[in-house]
Amino acid sequence: MRSHIVDSPFHCAVCGKYFSRKDHFKNHVMWHTGETPHRCDFCSKAFTRKEHLMNHIRQHTGESPHHCNYCAKSFTRKDHMVYHERQHTGETPFTCQFCPKAFTRKDHLVNHVRRHTGES
């Protein structure tokens, strides 16, 4: 059986997580250090990842390149479009292990499971 650690040469000394890709590791380390090298020219808000800055800039420019396949709505972020389209399709890919409930988004499932487990 192969170990994820063997396949993951980049190790975070702060929290112990392993990463197989150097770029993911570097982004993770920046999260720990608070380094935010990507700055918005409109409002000076800073981000650790360039793609997060690009998504943010769309709020200033009004650009919405991701269009729903079922209605006229468009979105600045692809993940928001995917969540929205699930409302049209009824797709609920995230199912609770404790009850029959299912959710369109993983974070909604995580919050729901906390009710079962008592975690805050």
VEXGUVEX-106916 format. One record per residue (C-alpha): x, y, z. Coordinates in Angstrom, 2 decimals. Layout:
REM VEXGUVEX-106916
+---------+---------+---------+
:       x :       y :       z :
+---------+---------+---------+
:       X :       Y :       Z :
...
+---------+---------+---------+
This chain:
REM VEXGUVEX-106916
+---------+---------+---------+
:       x :       y :       z :
+---------+---------+---------+
:    0.00 :    0.00 :    0.00 :
:    1.43 :    3.38 :   -1.01 :
:    1.61 :    6.16 :    1.52 :
:    0.39 :    9.67 :    0.75 :
:    3.44 :   10.95 :    2.62 :
:    5.80 :    9.14 :    0.23 :
:    4.00 :   10.81 :   -2.70 :
:    4.07 :   14.19 :   -0.95 :
:    7.61 :   15.59 :   -0.72 :
:    6.64 :   19.01 :    0.63 :
:    6.10 :   19.09 :    4.39 :
:    4.78 :   22.05 :    6.40 :
:    6.84 :   22.47 :    9.56 :
:    4.09 :   24.57 :   11.16 :
:    1.12 :   22.20 :   11.01 :
:    2.53 :   18.93 :    9.69 :
:    0.55 :   18.77 :    6.43 :
:    2.14 :   17.22 :    3.34 :
:    1.80 :   18.43 :   -0.24 :
:    2.65 :   16.72 :   -3.51 :
:    2.79 :   19.98 :   -5.46 :
:    5.25 :   22.77 :   -4.74 :
:    2.78 :   25.53 :   -5.71 :
:    0.16 :   24.19 :   -3.28 :
:    2.79 :   23.99 :   -0.56 :
:    3.94 :   27.58 :   -1.20 :
:    0.35 :   28.86 :   -1.04 :
:   -0.16 :   26.96 :    2.20 :
:    2.97 :   28.45 :    3.78 :
:    1.83 :   31.95 :    2.75 :
:   -1.44 :   31.28 :    4.57 :
:    0.54 :   30.58 :    7.76 :
:    2.80 :   33.62 :    7.38 :
:    0.04 :   35.97 :    6.28 :
:    1.99 :   36.87 :    3.14 :
:   -0.32 :   38.40 :    0.51 :
:    1.68 :   39.26 :   -2.62 :
:   -1.30 :   39.82 :   -4.95 :
:   -2.87 :   43.27 :   -4.40 :
:   -6.01 :   44.76 :   -5.96 :
:   -5.35 :   48.00 :   -7.88 :
:   -8.91 :   49.18 :   -7.15 :
:   -9.08 :   48.85 :   -3.36 :
:   -5.66 :   47.56 :   -2.20 :
:   -7.11 :   44.33 :   -0.75 :
:   -4.41 :   41.64 :   -0.84 :
:   -4.54 :   37.91 :   -1.54 :
:   -2.21 :   34.94 :   -1.20 :
:   -3.31 :   33.47 :   -4.54 :
:   -3.49 :   35.20 :   -7.91 :
:   -6.74 :   33.45 :   -8.88 :
:   -8.39 :   34.83 :   -5.73 :
:   -7.30 :   38.33 :   -6.76 :
:   -8.69 :   37.80 :  -10.27 :
:  -12.06 :   36.69 :   -8.86 :
:  -12.06 :   39.73 :   -6.58 :
:  -11.28 :   42.18 :   -9.40 :
:  -14.41 :   41.00 :  -11.23 :
:  -16.45 :   42.53 :   -8.39 :
:  -14.99 :   45.92 :   -9.33 :
:  -15.27 :   45.51 :  -13.11 :
:  -18.67 :   43.81 :  -13.17 :
:  -17.31 :   41.02 :  -15.36 :
:  -19.35 :   37.82 :  -15.01 :
:  -17.85 :   35.27 :  -17.40 :
:  -19.61 :   32.19 :  -16.02 :
:  -23.14 :   31.83 :  -17.42 :
:  -25.85 :   29.51 :  -16.13 :
:  -26.92 :   26.90 :  -18.70 :
:  -30.52 :   27.05 :  -17.44 :
:  -31.32 :   30.75 :  -16.98 :
:  -29.93 :   34.21 :  -17.71 :
:  -27.83 :   34.55 :  -14.55 :
:  -24.07 :   34.95 :  -14.75 :
:  -21.39 :   34.79 :  -12.09 :
:  -17.93 :   36.14 :  -11.36 :
:  -16.82 :   32.74 :  -10.03 :
:  -17.27 :   29.34 :  -11.64 :
:  -17.97 :   27.60 :   -8.32 :
:  -20.87 :   29.99 :   -7.66 :
:  -22.33 :   29.12 :  -11.07 :
:  -22.00 :   25.40 :  -10.32 :
:  -23.81 :   25.83 :   -6.97 :
:  -26.52 :   27.84 :   -8.72 :
:  -27.00 :   25.27 :  -11.50 :
:  -27.56 :   22.58 :   -8.89 :
:  -30.71 :   24.47 :   -7.89 :
:  -32.00 :   23.89 :  -11.42 :
:  -30.95 :   20.24 :  -11.66 :
:  -31.73 :   19.22 :   -8.09 :
:  -28.29 :   17.63 :   -7.81 :
:  -27.25 :   17.13 :   -4.18 :
:  -23.87 :   15.37 :   -4.28 :
:  -23.05 :   15.76 :   -0.57 :
:  -24.98 :   13.28 :    1.60 :
:  -25.06 :   13.13 :    5.39 :
:  -23.72 :    9.91 :    6.88 :
:  -26.10 :   10.21 :    9.85 :
:  -29.43 :   10.94 :    8.14 :
:  -30.94 :   11.04 :    4.64 :
:  -30.29 :   14.75 :    4.04 :
:  -28.18 :   15.78 :    1.05 :
:  -26.76 :   19.14 :    0.05 :
:  -25.64 :   21.06 :   -3.02 :
:  -22.51 :   22.32 :   -1.27 :
:  -19.90 :   20.57 :    0.87 :
:  -19.71 :   23.42 :    3.40 :
:  -23.46 :   23.10 :    4.00 :
:  -23.01 :   19.37 :    4.68 :
:  -20.11 :   20.08 :    7.08 :
:  -22.26 :   22.55 :    9.05 :
:  -25.13 :   20.06 :    9.12 :
:  -22.94 :   17.16 :   10.33 :
:  -21.80 :   19.31 :   13.25 :
:  -25.37 :   19.22 :   14.55 :
:  -25.17 :   15.44 :   14.69 :
:  -21.70 :   15.32 :   16.25 :
:  -22.05 :   18.28 :   18.60 :
:  -18.92 :   19.97 :   17.19 :
:  -18.95 :   23.74 :   16.99 :
+---------+---------+---------+
